[in-house]
Amino acid sequence: MVRLADMPETIEHLAAVKARLVRAAQLVTLPLVLSVTPAAQAGETFDSAWAVTDMRLDLSFESLVIDDLDQPALQTDSTSPSTGTSTADPSAPTTPASNTEPDTSPGFGQAGSTFLTIGGLWAFDLDKDHDLNLHVAWSKFVADDLEFAIEGAGWYFSQVGDDTAGLSASMVLRWHTFHAHDYSWSVFGDFGIGVLGSFDNVPDGGTGFNFLPRAGAGVTGALHDAIDGVARGSRWQVGVRWHHISNGRIEGDERNPSRDSVALYAAIILPF
């Protein structure tokens, strides 16, 4: 029995015990059940005094090491144990979320990719005639490794007889037969056909309108590293081809002094 006269001291002692146990639980996340059940309710007496009975302390844990209960509880994260809210320093630098999305556009050599090619050509018929051109081509890969191009060119013909100039339009089908897995390089073969209009006869003694069949091979290489395993940037191109000029005998054999030349060309390929 705890008499009324001893209640203040007893309650103070229990409060101190409870405070120490709560602080210990904060240190090791200790499950604590503290139950204090008074046998007498307010307004009731027990032998003319308050009675405190059935005080139980149930502690359930596997191991407990407490060096000093007087030390403050350690905070192991940035969340307040009492409110569950974050207590992180608002002045700490934060890393903004990246909005960069991977590039899913097709790269060189993949179906659907398109390019613009700008280059120049020199052709020699192994005799006295030289042909020069500057050309621009738009191309699209109609299937993986298979490229279709439309090319326009301006020409200068240094030839026996009168030199002259002209303009041409051609269609080319190019197959990139061998290439790196990321298309950092490729080896291709191509063929095509075009039409040429010149300001004077080409060759000399021919006509001002001609056909331009062609066939050849070349190499391309990436000027930039592949991204995500795919080459999408600018490239260089070099090649050699058979360069033929003929009017197809549209004005008879006598007006068709056709010319065959070896042509070397180089170009820059730009994504388009």
GUBAMAR-200772 format. One line per field, with one value per atom (N, C-alpha, C): residue number from 1; atom name; x, y, z. Coordinates in steps of 0.1 Angstrom, whole numbers, plus 5000, padded with zeros to 4 digits. Atoms other than C-alpha are relative to their C-alpha. Layout:
<rs>
resi	c(NUM	...)
name	c(CA	...)
px	c(X	...)
py	c(Y	...)
pz	c(Z	...)
</rs>
This chain:
<rs>
resi	c(1	1	1	2	2	2	3	3	3	4	4	4	5	5	5	6	6	6	7	7	7	8	8	8	9	9	9	10	10	10	11	11	11	12	12	12	13	13	13	14	14	14	15	15	15	16	16	16	17	17	17	18	18	18	19	19	19	20	20	20	21	21	21	22	22	22	23	23	23	24	24	24	25	25	25	26	26	26	27	27	27	28	28	28	29	29	29	30	30	30	31	31	31	32	32	32	33	33	33	34	34	34	35	35	35	36	36	36	37	37	37	38	38	38	39	39	39	40	40	40	41	41	41	42	42	42	43	43	43	44	44	44	45	45	45	46	46	46	47	47	47	48	48	48	49	49	49	50	50	50	51	51	51	52	52	52	53	53	53	54	54	54	55	55	55	56	56	56	57	57	57	58	58	58	59	59	59	60	60	60	61	61	61	62	62	62	63	63	63	64	64	64	65	65	65	66	66	66	67	67	67	68	68	68	69	69	69	70	70	70	71	71	71	72	72	72	73	73	73	74	74	74	75	75	75	76	76	76	77	77	77	78	78	78	79	79	79	80	80	80	81	81	81	82	82	82	83	83	83	84	84	84	85	85	85	86	86	86	87	87	87	88	88	88	89	89	89	90	90	90	91	91	91	92	92	92	93	93	93	94	94	94	95	95	95	96	96	96	97	97	97	98	98	98	99	99	99	100	100	100	101	101	101	102	102	102	103	103	103	104	104	104	105	105	105	106	106	106	107	107	107	108	108	108	109	109	109	110	110	110	111	111	111	112	112	112	113	113	113	114	114	114	115	115	115	116	116	116	117	117	117	118	118	118	119	119	119	120	120	120	121	121	121	122	122	122	123	123	123	124	124	124	125	125	125	126	126	126	127	127	127	128	128	128	129	129	129	130	130	130	131	131	131	132	132	132	133	133	133	134	134	134	135	135	135	136	136	136	137	137	137	138	138	138	139	139	139	140	140	140	141	141	141	142	142	142	143	143	143	144	144	144	145	145	145	146	146	146	147	147	147	148	148	148	149	149	149	150	150	150	151	151	151	152	152	152	153	153	153	154	154	154	155	155	155	156	156	156	157	157	157	158	158	158	159	159	159	160	160	160	161	161	161	162	162	162	163	163	163	164	164	164	165	165	165	166	166	166	167	167	167	168	168	168	169	169	169	170	170	170	171	171	171	172	172	172	173	173	173	174	174	174	175	175	175	176	176	176	177	177	177	178	178	178	179	179	179	180	180	180	181	181	181	182	182	182	183	183	183	184	184	184	185	185	185	186	186	186	187	187	187	188	188	188	189	189	189	190	190	190	191	191	191	192	192	192	193	193	193	194	194	194	195	195	195	196	196	196	197	197	197	198	198	198	199	199	199	200	200	200	201	201	201	202	202	202	203	203	203	204	204	204	205	205	205	206	206	206	207	207	207	208	208	208	209	209	209	210	210	210	211	211	211	212	212	212	213	213	213	214	214	214	215	215	215	216	216	216	217	217	217	218	218	218	219	219	219	220	220	220	221	221	221	222	222	222	223	223	223	224	224	224	225	225	225	226	226	226	227	227	227	228	228	228	229	229	229	230	230	230	231	231	231	232	232	232	233	233	233	234	234	234	235	235	235	236	236	236	237	237	237	238	238	238	239	239	239	240	240	240	241	241	241	242	242	242	243	243	243	244	244	244	245	245	245	246	246	246	247	247	247	248	248	248	249	249	249	250	250	250	251	251	251	252	252	252	253	253	253	254	254	254	255	255	255	256	256	256	257	257	257	258	258	258	259	259	259	260	260	260	261	261	261	262	262	262	263	263	263	264	264	264	265	265	265	266	266	266	267	267	267	268	268	268	269	269	269	270	270	270	271	271	271	272	272	272)
name	c(N	CA	C	N	CA	C	N	CA	C	N	CA	C	N	CA	C	N	CA	C	N	CA	C	N	CA	C	N	CA	C	N	CA	C	N	CA	C	N	CA	C	N	CA	C	N	CA	C	N	CA	C	N	CA	C	N	CA	C	N	CA	C	N	CA	C	N	CA	C	N	CA	C	N	CA	C	N	CA	C	N	CA	C	N	CA	C	N	CA	C	N	CA	C	N	CA	C	N	CA	C	N	CA	C	N	CA	C	N	CA	C	N	CA	C	N	CA	C	N	CA	C	N	CA	C	N	CA	C	N	CA	C	N	CA	C	N	CA	C	N	CA	C	N	CA	C	N	CA	C	N	CA	C	N	CA	C	N	CA	C	N	CA	C	N	CA	C	N	CA	C	N	CA	C	N	CA	C	N	CA	C	N	CA	C	N	CA	C	N	CA	C	N	CA	C	N	CA	C	N	CA	C	N	CA	C	N	CA	C	N	CA	C	N	CA	C	N	CA	C	N	CA	C	N	CA	C	N	CA	C	N	CA	C	N	CA	C	N	CA	C	N	CA	C	N	CA	C	N	CA	C	N	CA	C	N	CA	C	N	CA	C	N	CA	C	N	CA	C	N	CA	C	N	CA	C	N	CA	C	N	CA	C	N	CA	C	N	CA	C	N	CA	C	N	CA	C	N	CA	C	N	CA	C	N	CA	C	N	CA	C	N	CA	C	N	CA	C	N	CA	C	N	CA	C	N	CA	C	N	CA	C	N	CA	C	N	CA	C	N	CA	C	N	CA	C	N	CA	C	N	CA	C	N	CA	C	N	CA	C	N	CA	C	N	CA	C	N	CA	C	N	CA	C	N	CA	C	N	CA	C	N	CA	C	N	CA	C	N	CA	C	N	CA	C	N	CA	C	N	CA	C	N	CA	C	N	CA	C	N	CA	C	N	CA	C	N	CA	C	N	CA	C	N	CA	C	N	CA	C	N	CA	C	N	CA	C	N	CA	C	N	CA	C	N	CA	C	N	CA	C	N	CA	C	N	CA	C	N	CA	C	N	CA	C	N	CA	C	N	CA	C	N	CA	C	N	CA	C	N	CA	C	N	CA	C	N	CA	C	N	CA	C	N	CA	C	N	CA	C	N	CA	C	N	CA	C	N	CA	C	N	CA	C	N	CA	C	N	CA	C	N	CA	C	N	CA	C	N	CA	C	N	CA	C	N	CA	C	N	CA	C	N	CA	C	N	CA	C	N	CA	C	N	CA	C	N	CA	C	N	CA	C	N	CA	C	N	CA	C	N	CA	C	N	CA	C	N	CA	C	N	CA	C	N	CA	C	N	CA	C	N	CA	C	N	CA	C	N	CA	C	N	CA	C	N	CA	C	N	CA	C	N	CA	C	N	CA	C	N	CA	C	N	CA	C	N	CA	C	N	CA	C	N	CA	C	N	CA	C	N	CA	C	N	CA	C	N	CA	C	N	CA	C	N	CA	C	N	CA	C	N	CA	C	N	CA	C	N	CA	C	N	CA	C	N	CA	C	N	CA	C	N	CA	C	N	CA	C	N	CA	C	N	CA	C	N	CA	C	N	CA	C	N	CA	C	N	CA	C	N	CA	C	N	CA	C	N	CA	C	N	CA	C	N	CA	C	N	CA	C	N	CA	C	N	CA	C	N	CA	C	N	CA	C	N	CA	C	N	CA	C	N	CA	C	N	CA	C	N	CA	C	N	CA	C	N	CA	C	N	CA	C	N	CA	C	N	CA	C	N	CA	C	N	CA	C	N	CA	C	N	CA	C	N	CA	C	N	CA	C	N	CA	C	N	CA	C	N	CA	C	N	CA	C	N	CA	C	N	CA	C	N	CA	C	N	CA	C	N	CA	C	N	CA	C	N	CA	C	N	CA	C	N	CA	C	N	CA	C	N	CA	C	N	CA	C	N	CA	C	N	CA	C	N	CA	C	N	CA	C	N	CA	C	N	CA	C	N	CA	C	N	CA	C	N	CA	C	N	CA	C	N	CA	C	N	CA	C	N	CA	C	N	CA	C	N	CA	C	N	CA	C	N	CA	C	N	CA	C	N	CA	C	N	CA	C	N	CA	C	N	CA	C	N	CA	C	N	CA	C	N	CA	C	N	CA	C	N	CA	C)
px	c(5008	5000	5009	4993	5012	4990	5010	4995	5001	5002	4984	5012	4989	5012	5012	4988	5038	4998	5004	5020	5010	4991	5041	5013	4986	5074	4999	5001	5061	4998	5003	5047	5012	4988	5079	5010	4991	5099	4996	5004	5077	5002	4998	5079	5015	4986	5117	5004	4997	5118	4994	5006	5094	5008	4992	5115	5013	4987	5147	4997	5003	5130	4996	5003	5116	5012	4988	5150	5008	4993	5165	4994	5007	5138	5004	4996	5148	5013	4987	5183	5001	4999	5177	4986	5014	5140	4995	5004	5129	4985	5015	5093	4997	5002	5080	4985	5014	5047	5000	5000	5042	4986	5014	5010	5000	5002	5001	4985	5015	4967	4998	5004	4955	4988	5011	4933	4988	5011	4913	4998	5004	4895	4999	5001	4892	4987	5012	4868	4998	5001	4873	5012	4989	4894	5003	4997	4912	5008	4994	4920	5003	4999	4915	5012	4988	4943	4999	4999	4950	5009	4992	4964	5005	4995	4986	5004	4998	4986	5003	4998	4995	5008	4992	5023	5009	4993	5039	5009	4991	5069	5004	4997	5071	5010	4989	5104	5003	4997	5108	5011	4989	5141	5010	4990	5169	5013	4988	5198	4999	5000	5202	5013	4987	5234	4998	5002	5230	5012	4988	5262	4996	5003	5246	4986	5014	5209	4999	5000	5218	5003	4997	5230	4987	5012	5204	4999	5002	5189	5006	4993	5208	4990	5009	5190	5007	4993	5199	4995	5004	5179	4995	5005	5164	4985	5014	5129	4998	5003	5116	4992	5008	5105	4987	5013	5077	4990	5009	5062	5000	4999	5074	5003	4997	5084	5015	4986	5117	5006	4993	5142	5013	4988	5167	5003	4996	5187	4994	5005	5167	5010	4990	5199	5009	4991	5216	4997	5002	5222	4993	5007	5199	5003	4997	5204	4987	5012	5177	4998	5003	5159	5004	4997	5172	4988	5011	5148	5005	4994	5171	4994	5005	5155	5009	4991	5174	4995	5003	5176	4996	5005	5154	4999	5001	5157	5010	4991	5172	5014	4987	5209	5004	4995	5230	4999	5001	5223	4987	5013	5189	4988	5012	5156	4994	5007	5140	5009	4991	5171	5003	4998	5178	5012	4988	5209	5002	4996	5223	5015	4986	5255	5005	4994	5277	5014	4987	5308	5004	4995	5329	5006	4995	5341	5010	4991	5369	5001	5000	5368	5010	4990	5394	4998	5003	5389	5013	4987	5426	5006	4995	5432	5002	4998	5426	4988	5012	5392	4999	5002	5385	4986	5013	5351	5001	5000	5346	4985	5014	5314	5000	5004	5300	4986	5013	5270	4994	5007	5244	4989	5009	5223	4992	5008	5194	4998	5001	5192	4992	5008	5170	5003	4999	5175	4986	5013	5145	4999	4999	5156	5014	4987	5185	5010	4989	5217	4998	5003	5199	4996	5001	5201	4996	5004	5182	5003	4996	5195	4996	5003	5185	5011	4988	5215	4999	4998	5219	5014	4986	5252	5002	4995	5269	5013	4988	5296	5008	4991	5326	5007	4994	5339	5012	4988	5375	5003	5000	5376	5006	4996	5389	4989	5010	5371	4997	5004	5352	4996	5004	5350	4986	5013	5316	4996	5006	5294	4986	5013	5262	4994	5007	5237	4994	5005	5225	4991	5008	5200	5001	4998	5205	4993	5005	5190	5010	4989	5213	4994	5004	5207	5014	4987	5235	4998	5001	5240	5012	4989	5262	5003	4999	5274	5007	4993	5299	5001	4999	5299	5002	4998	5307	4986	5013	5280	4993	5005	5275	5000	4999	5280	5011	4989	5312	5007	4994	5324	4991	5007	5308	5006	4995	5318	4987	5012	5292	5003	5000	5285	4987	5012	5261	4999	5002	5247	4988	5011	5224	5000	5002	5213	4995	5004	5209	4999	5000	5204	5008	4992	5227	4996	5001	5221	5011	4988	5251	4998	5001	5256	5006	4994	5276	5000	5000	5281	5010	4991	5296	4997	4987	5317	4999	4999	5328	4995	5006	5308	4987	5012	5280	4988	5011	5249	5000	5001	5239	4992	5008	5217	5006	4994	5231	4994	5003	5225	5013	4988	5248	4998	5000	5248	5013	4988	5272	4999	4999	5284	5013	4988	5310	5000	4998	5321	5006	4994	5332	4999	4999	5337	4994	5004	5320	5006	4995	5332	4994	5006	5317	5010	4991	5332	4998	5003	5317	4998	5003	5314	4986	5014	5283	4994	5008	5256	4990	5009	5237	5003	4997	5255	4996	5005	5242	5007	4993	5261	4989	5010	5238	5006	4995	5262	5006	4994	5282	5010	4991	5303	5008	4993	5329	4997	5002	5326	5010	4991	5351	4996	5003	5346	5005	4996	5354	4989	5010	5331	5002	5000	5326	4991	5007	5315	4998	5003	5297	4992	5009	5283	4996	5005	5261	4986	5013	5231	4990	5009	5217	4997	5002	5220	4987	5013	5190	5000	4999	5204	5009	4992	5222	5013	4987	5255	5011	4990	5274	5000	5001	5262	5001	4999	5270	5015	4987	5307	5001	5001	5302	5014	4988	5328	5000	4999	5339	5012	4990	5359	5001	4999	5372	4998	5004	5357	5004	4997	5370	4992	5008	5348	5002	5000	5347	4989	5011	5319	4999	5003	5306	4985	5014	5273	4995	5006	5251	4986	5014	5220	4990	5010	5189	4986)
py	c(4988	5000	5012	4987	5035	5010	4991	5061	5014	4987	5095	5009	4991	5112	4997	5004	5093	5002	4999	5100	5009	4991	5130	4994	5006	5113	4988	5012	5080	5004	4996	5098	5006	4994	5118	4989	5011	5086	4993	5007	5069	5008	4991	5099	5000	5001	5098	4987	5013	5061	4999	5000	5065	5009	4991	5094	4993	5007	5073	4989	5011	5044	5005	4995	5065	5005	4996	5080	4988	5012	5045	4994	5005	5035	5008	4992	5064	4996	5004	5052	4987	5013	5016	4996	5003	5018	4989	5010	4999	5000	5001	4987	5001	4997	5000	5000	4999	4994	5004	4995	5014	5002	5000	5008	5003	4997	5024	5001	5001	5014	5003	4998	5030	4991	5008	5007	5008	4991	5036	5011	4989	5060	5013	4987	5097	5001	4999	5104	4988	5012	5069	5000	5002	5060	4985	5014	5029	5001	4998	5028	5015	4986	5066	5005	4996	5069	4995	5005	5066	4988	5012	5033	4999	5003	5026	4986	5015	4989	4996	5007	4967	5009	4993	4987	4990	5010	4967	5007	4996	4973	4988	5011	4950	5005	4996	4953	4988	5012	4931	5004	4997	4932	4989	5011	4909	5004	4996	4930	5015	4986	4964	5004	4995	4984	5015	4986	5018	5005	4995	5037	5011	4989	5068	5005	4995	5076	5015	4985	5112	5007	4994	5117	5001	4999	5130	4989	5011	5106	5004	4997	5103	4999	4999	5113	4993	5008	5088	5004	4996	5104	5014	4986	5137	5001	5000	5128	5001	4998	5141	4988	5011	5111	5003	4996	5130	5005	4995	5146	4993	5007	5124	5009	4991	5155	5002	4998	5162	5012	4989	5183	5003	4998	5185	5015	4986	5217	5006	4994	5239	5007	4993	5257	4991	5009	5225	5000	5000	5224	4988	5011	5202	4999	5003	5186	5000	5000	5195	4987	5012	5166	5002	4999	5160	4998	5001	5166	4994	5005	5151	4986	5013	5122	4994	5006	5097	5003	4998	5104	4987	5012	5078	5001	4998	5092	4990	5009	5068	5006	4995	5071	4996	5003	5068	4985	5014	5035	4994	5006	5030	5006	4996	5032	5012	4988	5066	5012	4989	5087	5007	4991	5116	5008	4993	5135	5009	4991	5163	4999	5003	5157	5012	4990	5185	4996	5004	5177	5004	4997	5179	4988	5012	5156	5005	4998	5155	4987	5012	5131	5002	4999	5123	4988	5011	5103	4993	5007	5092	5005	4994	5115	5015	4986	5152	5007	4993	5159	4998	5000	5168	5006	4995	5172	5003	4996	5191	5003	4996	5194	5003	4998	5207	4995	5006	5187	5001	5001	5187	4989	5012	5156	4999	5004	5148	4985	5014	5112	4995	5006	5089	4985	5015	5053	4994	5006	5035	4987	5012	5004	5001	5000	4996	4997	5002	4999	5005	4997	5010	5015	4986	5047	5004	4995	5065	5015	4986	5100	5006	4991	5128	5011	4991	5149	5010	4989	5182	5005	4997	5193	5011	4990	5222	4995	5006	5212	5010	4993	5226	4989	5010	5207	5006	4996	5212	4989	5010	5194	5004	4997	5192	5008	4991	5219	5011	4989	5245	4995	5003	5243	5006	4996	5247	4996	5003	5244	4994	5006	5226	4997	5004	5215	4986	5014	5179	4997	5006	5160	4985	5015	5124	4993	5008	5096	4989	5010	5072	4990	5010	5040	4994	5003	5032	4990	5011	5000	5000	5000	5002	4986	5015	4966	4996	5003	4966	5013	4989	4988	4995	5002	4990	4998	5002	4980	5013	4987	5016	5010	4992	5029	5011	4991	5047	5001	5000	5037	4991	5009	5021	4999	5001	5008	4997	5001	5011	4998	5001	5004	5008	4993	5026	5000	4998	5031	5010	4991	5057	5005	4994	5077	5014	4986	5114	5006	4992	5140	5012	4988	5168	5009	4989	5201	5009	4992	5220	5012	4988	5254	4999	5003	5239	4985	5015	5204	4993	5008	5178	4985	4995	5161	5009	4991	5184	4991	5007	5174	4992	5007	5159	5009	4992	5176	5006	4994	5198	4993	5008	5172	4986	5014	5139	4993	5008	5111	4997	5002	5104	4987	5012	5067	4999	5001	5059	4988	5011	5031	5001	4999	5030	4995	5005	5024	5011	4989	5045	4996	5002	5048	5013	4989	5070	4997	5001	5077	5011	4990	5095	5010	4990	5128	5002	4999	5124	4986	5013	5096	4997	5005	5075	5004	4997	5084	4988	5011	5055	4989	5010	5032	5002	4997	5050	5013	4988	5074	5009	4991	5104	5013	4988	5132	5001	4997	5146	4989	5010	5123	5005	4997	5124	4988	5010	5105	5002	5000	5096	4988	5011	5074	5002	5000	5065	4993	5006	5057	5002	4999	5052	5011	4988	5085	5000	5002	5082	5012	4989	5110	4995	5005	5100	5005	4995	5113	4989	5011	5078	5000	5000	5084	5006	4994	5106	5008	4993	5124	4992	5009	5094	4998	5003	5078	5011	4989	5107	5011	4989	5131	4994	5007	5107	4996	5004	5109	4999	5002	5095	5000	4999	5099	4991	5008	5075	5005	4994	5088	4992	5005	5077	5013	4988	5101	4997	5001	5107	5012	4990	5126	4999	4999	5137	5009	4993	5151	5000	5000	5160	4997	5004	5144	5006	4994	5163	4994	5004	5151	5011	4991	5166	4997)
pz	c(5000	5000	5000	5000	4991	5005	4994	5013	4993	5006	5003	5003	4997	5021	4992	5008	5000	4985	5014	4967	4992	5008	4955	4998	5002	4961	4990	5008	4945	4985	5014	4914	4994	5005	4910	4996	5003	4912	4987	5012	4886	4987	5011	4863	4995	5003	4865	4993	5005	4858	4985	5013	4828	4990	5009	4814	4996	5003	4816	4990	5009	4799	4986	5013	4771	4992	5007	4764	4996	5004	4763	4988	5012	4738	4988	5011	4716	4995	5004	4715	4992	5007	4704	4995	5005	4692	5008	4990	4723	5001	4997	4724	5015	4985	4757	5002	4995	4774	5015	4986	4805	5005	4996	4823	5016	4986	4856	5002	4997	4869	5014	4985	4901	5003	4995	4921	5004	4995	4934	4990	5009	4911	5008	4994	4917	5008	4992	4945	5009	4992	4960	5010	4990	4991	5002	4997	5000	5013	4987	5037	5002	4999	5036	4992	5008	5010	4986	5014	4973	4999	5001	4962	4985	5013	4932	4999	5001	4922	4986	5013	4893	4990	5009	4878	4993	5007	4851	4989	5010	4829	4991	5009	4799	4989	5009	4779	4991	5009	4748	4990	5009	4730	5001	5000	4720	5007	4993	4732	5002	4996	4749	5006	4995	4754	5001	4997	4770	5008	4993	4779	5009	4991	4793	4996	5003	4796	5001	4999	4803	4987	5013	4766	4992	5008	4742	4989	5010	4717	4987	5013	4684	4989	5012	4652	4988	5011	4624	4987	5013	4596	5001	5000	4586	5003	4997	4598	5015	4986	4631	5006	4995	4653	5006	4994	4669	4990	5010	4638	4987	5013	4609	4989	5010	4590	4998	5003	4573	5007	4993	4592	4992	5008	4563	4999	5001	4560	4987	5012	4535	4991	5008	4525	4993	5007	4513	4985	5014	4476	4995	5005	4456	4985	5014	4422	4992	5008	4397	4992	5008	4380	4985	5014	4345	4991	5009	4317	4987	5012	4291	4997	5004	4272	4989	5010	4251	4986	5014	4214	4993	5006	4197	4984	5015	4161	4994	5007	4135	4997	5004	4129	4986	5013	4098	4997	5004	4080	5005	4995	4098	4992	5008	4079	5006	4996	4080	5002	4998	4085	4987	5012	4061	5002	4999	4052	4988	5010	4031	4997	5003	4012	4991	5008	3998	4996	5004	3977	4987	5013	3946	4993	5008	3918	4990	5012	3893	4992	5009	3863	4989	5011	3837	4991	5010	3805	4996	5003	3805	4987	5012	3775	5002	4999	3774	5006	4995	3788	5016	4986	3824	5004	4996	3841	5015	4986	3874	5004	4995	3895	5014	4986	3927	5001	4999	3939	5014	4987	3966	4998	5001	3974	5013	4989	3996	5000	5000	4007	5012	4989	4028	4999	4999	4040	5000	5002	4026	5007	4992	4045	5007	4994	4068	4990	5009	4048	4986	5014	4016	4999	5001	4007	4986	5013	3980	5000	5000	3969	4987	5011	3946	5000	5001	3934	4989	5010	3917	4999	5001	3903	4989	5010	3885	4994	5007	3859	4993	5010	3841	4993	5008	3812	4992	5007	3801	4990	5010	3768	4987	5013	3733	4993	5006	3714	5010	4991	3733	5014	4986	3771	5002	4997	3786	5014	4986	3817	4998	5001	3825	5014	4988	3851	4998	5000	3860	5012	4989	3881	4999	5000	3891	5011	4990	3911	5003	4997	3930	5011	4990	3949	5005	4994	3974	5011	4990	3994	5009	4991	4025	5004	4999	4022	5013	4988	4051	5009	4991	4082	5014	4986	4119	5006	4994	4143	5004	4997	4153	4988	5012	4117	5001	5000	4126	4987	5014	4091	4992	5009	4061	4987	5014	4027	4991	5008	3999	4986	5015	3963	4995	5005	3942	4985	5014	3908	4998	5002	3893	4985	5014	3862	5002	5000	3855	4986	5013	3828	5001	5000	3818	4989	5010	3801	5000	5001	3789	4991	5008	3773	4986	5012	3745	4999	5002	3731	5009	4992	3754	4996	5004	3742	4988	5012	3714	4988	5011	3683	5004	4996	3704	5001	4998	3718	5014	4987	3747	5010	4991	3762	5000	4999	3776	5012	4988	3800	5008	4991	3830	5008	4993	3839	5009	4991	3868	5009	4990	3891	5007	4993	3918	5014	4986	3954	5008	4992	3983	5015	4985	4021	5007	4992	4047	5015	4986	4083	5008	4991	4113	5005	4994	4124	5015	4986	4159	5006	4994	4184	5000	5000	4184	5013	4987	4210	5001	4997	4226	4989	5010	4201	4986	5014	4170	4996	5006	4147	4994	5006	4140	4995	5003	4134	4986	5013	4104	4996	5005	4082	4988	5012	4055	4990	5010	4022	4989	5012	3995	4991	5009	3964	4987	5014	3929	4992	5008	3900	4985	5015	3863	4997	5004	3848	4985	5015	3814	4996	5006	3792	4986	5013	3762	4998	5003	3745	4995	5004	3737	4986	5014	3700	4996	5004	3700	4987	5013	3670	4990	5009	3654	5006	4995	3659	4997	5003	3643	5010	4990	3670	5014	4987	3699	5003	4996	3707	5015	4985	3742	5006	4993	3768	5013	4987	3797	5007	4991	3826	5013	4986	3860	5009	4992	3886	5015	4986	3921	5007	4994	3946	5016	4985	3983	5004	4996	4003	5015	4986	4037	5001	4998	4049	5013	4988	4073	5003	4996	4093	4995	5006	4077	5004)
</rs>
